[in-house]
């Protein structure tokens, strides 16, 4: 078990059990989280408030990552996790930034959905 919050370790462990993410992919994700305490805190907060249940591979082209509010999942492109054109440091930075960005969507998703609902009622 790595040095990450228990809830985040649960995300990592669940990703290891799911098909679609190789062990190497999950190891890359875990390393990004371990090496960024702030990222670990953001992911922990998203899980704690019930807005993040999983990290998985995306099939959408041309996106580093996305957040699916219905499944409460951060989806990462295979290239975000492992791109042979990037140096290891660039790869780690890309993955950490993408995870942080998408976790911010998870944290703010309730507010976003409420705002869209209010907007829909006024038009």
Backbone bond lengths (Angstrom), bond angles and torsions (degrees), N, CA, C in turn:
res aa  C-N    CA-C-N  psi(-1)  N-CA   C-N-CA  omega(-1)  CA-C   N-CA-C  phi
1 X - - - 1.450 - - 1.529 108.74 -
2 X 1.313 115.99 133.27 1.460 120.46 -177.39 1.522 111.15 -85.79
3 X 1.321 114.77 176.04 1.461 121.30 -176.94 1.531 110.48 -88.45
4 X 1.316 116.54 66.61 1.467 122.38 177.51 1.523 108.21 -131.07
5 X 1.340 117.09 160.52 1.469 118.89 177.78 1.537 111.54 -55.73
6 X 1.312 115.74 148.05 1.465 121.94 -176.42 1.527 111.74 -54.81
7 X 1.327 117.49 -43.77 1.472 119.82 -178.95 1.521 111.07 -63.39
8 X 1.320 116.78 -38.25 1.468 120.80 179.54 1.527 109.63 -70.91
9 X 1.317 116.84 -38.10 1.465 119.54 175.65 1.523 109.88 -59.64
10 X 1.329 117.13 -35.09 1.459 120.75 176.00 1.521 112.16 -61.38
11 X 1.339 117.20 -40.13 1.471 120.93 175.67 1.523 110.74 -61.13
12 X 1.328 115.42 -45.00 1.465 120.90 -178.88 1.526 110.17 -63.72
13 X 1.317 116.56 -46.70 1.465 120.81 -179.94 1.528 111.21 -61.96
14 X 1.326 116.89 -40.62 1.468 120.58 178.61 1.524 110.78 -65.03
15 X 1.330 117.15 -38.58 1.468 120.60 178.59 1.528 110.51 -63.90
16 X 1.308 117.31 -34.17 1.471 120.76 177.95 1.533 111.33 -65.73
17 X 1.322 117.05 -29.25 1.463 121.50 -177.55 1.527 113.24 -82.80
18 X 1.330 115.98 -24.54 1.453 121.24 -175.61 1.519 111.50 -82.07
19 X 1.313 116.19 147.18 1.460 119.10 172.25 1.527 108.15 -77.45
20 X 1.299 116.65 157.00 1.460 120.54 179.57 1.511 113.03 106.86
21 X 1.317 117.43 -28.60 1.463 120.86 176.16 1.521 108.22 -115.37
22 X 1.317 115.42 121.19 1.460 119.11 177.80 1.524 109.65 -72.92
23 X 1.305 115.31 165.50 1.469 119.92 176.91 1.527 109.93 -58.78
24 X 1.335 116.55 -40.16 1.471 120.75 179.07 1.527 110.76 -63.20
25 X 1.348 117.25 -39.54 1.470 121.02 177.62 1.528 110.48 -60.95
26 X 1.311 115.67 -48.31 1.467 120.18 -178.41 1.529 110.14 -65.15
27 X 1.321 116.82 -38.37 1.469 120.02 176.98 1.524 111.03 -60.97
28 X 1.340 117.28 -39.27 1.469 121.38 177.93 1.533 110.39 -63.76
29 X 1.324 116.08 -45.21 1.468 120.84 178.92 1.530 109.80 -61.76
30 X 1.314 116.60 -46.51 1.463 120.16 -179.70 1.528 111.07 -61.67
31 X 1.326 117.41 -41.87 1.469 120.69 179.50 1.521 111.01 -62.19
32 X 1.333 116.88 -40.67 1.468 120.34 178.68 1.525 110.45 -61.63
33 X 1.320 116.44 -41.02 1.467 120.95 -179.39 1.528 110.83 -69.95
34 X 1.317 116.98 -44.92 1.467 121.36 -179.81 1.526 110.65 -60.77
35 X 1.326 116.76 -37.83 1.469 121.14 -176.67 1.520 113.92 -83.20
36 X 1.329 117.71 -0.45 1.457 120.84 179.08 1.529 109.83 -135.29
37 X 1.312 117.36 91.87 1.467 119.66 179.46 1.533 112.85 -56.72
38 X 1.329 117.24 -35.04 1.465 119.81 178.75 1.527 110.50 -65.09
39 X 1.327 116.90 -43.05 1.461 120.67 176.82 1.524 110.06 -60.68
40 X 1.315 117.27 -43.62 1.466 120.63 178.87 1.526 110.94 -59.11
41 X 1.330 117.00 -40.60 1.469 120.66 178.31 1.524 111.68 -66.36
42 X 1.335 117.00 -40.78 1.469 119.88 178.67 1.525 111.08 -63.43
43 X 1.320 116.65 -45.73 1.460 120.20 178.94 1.527 110.41 -63.66
44 X 1.321 117.00 -41.10 1.464 120.99 178.74 1.525 110.81 -61.40
45 X 1.315 116.26 -41.65 1.469 119.49 179.15 1.528 110.62 -63.83
46 X 1.332 116.90 -43.66 1.466 120.53 -179.97 1.527 111.05 -61.35
47 X 1.329 116.93 -40.26 1.468 120.31 177.44 1.526 109.97 -68.22
48 X 1.325 116.95 -43.93 1.467 121.79 -176.74 1.522 112.53 -60.42
49 X 1.334 117.60 -35.88 1.467 119.91 -179.41 1.527 112.29 -89.40
50 X 1.336 115.95 6.52 1.457 120.23 175.09 1.514 115.02 79.01
51 X 1.321 117.81 22.01 1.467 120.68 -177.43 1.522 113.33 -107.91
52 X 1.328 118.38 0.75 1.464 121.04 178.90 1.518 109.47 -141.23
53 X 1.335 114.54 121.15 1.461 120.51 -179.72 1.521 113.73 -116.94
54 X 1.351 117.10 -17.95 1.465 117.92 -173.69 1.524 111.82 -159.30
55 X 1.315 114.08 158.79 1.461 123.73 169.04 1.521 105.32 -124.39
56 X 1.326 116.52 129.70 1.461 120.39 -175.32 1.530 110.55 -146.18
57 X 1.317 115.29 176.79 1.461 122.38 178.51 1.526 109.30 -87.25
58 X 1.319 115.42 138.61 1.463 122.07 177.68 1.524 110.07 -94.15
59 X 1.312 115.11 150.55 1.464 120.52 173.46 1.520 111.03 -108.71
60 X 1.330 117.01 2.31 1.463 121.11 -179.13 1.528 109.94 -78.37
61 X 1.323 117.26 129.51 1.465 119.28 178.94 1.531 111.69 -75.47
62 X 1.319 115.41 155.79 1.469 122.93 171.84 1.524 114.68 63.70
63 X 1.300 117.75 28.68 1.465 122.00 175.41 1.518 108.79 -133.87
64 X 1.317 116.06 131.12 1.470 119.01 174.67 1.524 109.48 -67.71
65 X 1.329 115.27 -37.75 1.450 120.80 179.48 1.510 110.34 -168.45
66 X 1.314 115.37 170.73 1.461 120.72 176.06 1.528 107.84 -155.42
67 X 1.328 114.70 164.84 1.457 120.64 176.23 1.511 107.58 -118.97
68 X 1.319 117.16 125.04 1.462 122.58 177.14 1.526 107.66 -99.97
69 X 1.349 115.76 107.94 1.469 118.81 -175.94 1.521 112.53 -70.17
70 X 1.332 118.05 -24.19 1.466 119.54 179.89 1.527 111.61 -71.41
71 X 1.325 116.07 -45.21 1.471 119.13 179.73 1.524 112.37 -92.74
72 X 1.353 115.29 -5.75 1.470 121.65 -179.43 1.532 110.83 56.51
73 X 1.335 113.42 49.39 1.457 120.95 -174.68 1.518 111.37 -126.71
74 X 1.324 116.38 134.99 1.461 121.20 167.70 1.519 106.19 -87.48
75 X 1.327 115.34 124.88 1.457 121.95 179.71 1.521 108.69 -107.78
76 X 1.317 116.71 128.34 1.457 122.60 -178.90 1.520 109.91 -115.81
77 X 1.337 116.42 138.34 1.460 118.76 176.14 1.523 108.96 -72.94
78 X 1.324 117.15 152.47 1.468 119.46 176.21 1.531 112.07 -56.77
79 X 1.335 117.09 -35.34 1.464 120.99 -179.59 1.528 111.94 -68.26
80 X 1.318 117.06 -30.26 1.463 120.25 177.62 1.525 110.47 -67.70
81 X 1.302 115.94 -34.25 1.462 120.69 -179.20 1.526 111.53 -81.77
82 X 1.318 116.60 -40.46 1.465 119.56 -175.38 1.520 110.13 -149.53
83 X 1.321 115.83 101.57 1.462 121.97 178.43 1.524 108.08 -121.00
84 X 1.333 118.00 111.17 1.463 120.31 -176.38 1.530 114.00 -64.36
85 X 1.324 117.51 -13.64 1.463 120.37 178.97 1.528 112.21 -80.89
86 X 1.314 117.45 -11.59 1.463 121.43 -179.40 1.525 110.87 -100.30
87 X 1.318 115.10 149.87 1.464 119.26 172.34 1.528 107.80 -71.46
88 X 1.320 118.69 161.61 1.471 119.47 178.00 1.533 113.06 -55.67
89 X 1.331 117.31 -38.42 1.466 120.03 178.83 1.528 111.10 -67.24
90 X 1.334 117.12 -43.39 1.466 120.37 177.60 1.526 110.56 -62.46
91 X 1.329 116.50 -40.61 1.466 120.97 179.78 1.522 110.64 -62.97
92 X 1.321 116.42 -45.97 1.465 120.72 179.91 1.525 110.92 -62.73
93 X 1.330 116.66 -41.89 1.467 120.58 178.85 1.523 111.35 -64.18
94 X 1.330 116.63 -44.46 1.468 121.09 179.82 1.524 110.65 -59.67
95 X 1.304 116.30 -45.37 1.462 120.89 -179.26 1.528 111.26 -65.52
96 X 1.329 117.28 -45.29 1.469 120.44 -179.47 1.522 111.64 -63.69
97 X 1.329 117.03 -43.39 1.470 120.56 179.84 1.525 110.42 -64.23
98 X 1.326 116.92 -42.58 1.468 120.18 -179.94 1.525 110.93 -64.64
99 X 1.315 117.60 -45.61 1.468 120.44 177.85 1.525 111.41 -60.76
100 X 1.327 117.05 -42.18 1.469 120.42 179.44 1.521 110.98 -64.81
101 X 1.329 116.20 -44.51 1.467 120.44 -179.74 1.531 110.42 -61.03
102 X 1.315 116.31 -48.34 1.468 119.56 -178.20 1.527 111.52 -68.98
103 X 1.326 118.21 -32.95 1.472 118.87 176.95 1.522 110.67 -67.42
104 X 1.340 117.27 -30.01 1.469 119.11 175.98 1.528 110.20 -66.55
105 X 1.335 117.13 -35.77 1.471 119.46 174.68 1.529 110.20 -64.18
106 X 1.317 116.70 -39.94 1.466 120.04 178.84 1.523 110.59 -61.88
107 X 1.322 116.34 -45.20 1.465 120.73 -178.67 1.524 111.03 -64.12
108 X 1.328 116.85 -39.97 1.467 121.02 -176.94 1.526 113.38 -90.23
109 X 1.307 119.02 -0.17 1.464 120.88 -172.07 1.523 113.28 -60.39
110 X 1.305 118.58 -37.26 1.467 120.81 179.64 1.521 110.03 -63.77
111 X 1.317 116.89 -45.94 1.464 121.34 179.77 1.526 110.27 -63.18
112 X 1.320 116.83 -41.55 1.460 121.19 179.31 1.524 110.93 -62.36
113 X 1.319 116.92 -46.29 1.464 120.25 179.63 1.526 111.55 -63.90
114 X 1.328 117.62 -38.26 1.464 120.74 177.41 1.526 110.86 -64.95
115 X 1.316 117.28 -41.12 1.466 121.13 179.28 1.520 110.81 -65.20
116 X 1.315 117.73 -42.01 1.464 120.83 178.18 1.524 110.86 -64.07
117 X 1.323 116.88 -37.97 1.455 121.04 178.04 1.528 110.80 -64.70
118 X 1.343 116.87 -44.29 1.472 120.39 177.54 1.527 110.61 -62.40
119 X 1.317 116.71 -42.00 1.462 121.07 179.63 1.528 110.36 -62.40
120 X 1.317 117.09 -43.93 1.462 121.13 -179.33 1.526 111.32 -62.23
121 X 1.321 117.20 -33.26 1.464 120.97 -179.29 1.524 112.42 -76.31
122 X 1.333 117.31 -19.69 1.469 120.07 -178.66 1.520 112.69 -95.42
123 X 1.316 117.90 -7.80 1.476 119.16 -179.32 1.496 112.14 -103.55
